[in-house]
Amino acid sequence: MYPKQRRGFPGVILCEPEFLKGAMMEKEEYLDLYYQMVLIRLLEEESAQLYQQGKIGGFLHLYIGQEAVSTGLISGSWSGDQLRGQRQRSDG
């Protein structure tokens, strides 16, 4: 049944796009996405330690807490999609 009212958020209507109706992932796919997010977190934490020890020079902008963004972006991309990174901070 679409659209549906979301309990606890008066006036908010959730609509599922037509191409997503009935789309589900298998448990293994969810676990794979979780594994990727944990791997990113571990890499970030190790990078932070190395930076604090002075083994990484320059600036280090951590991505901790945003692992789902990159994991979801990559998992939702299609073969042939062009993804480009962009810096949002000015260090100078």
Order of alpha helices (4+ residues) and beta strands (2+ residues): beta-beta-alpha-alpha
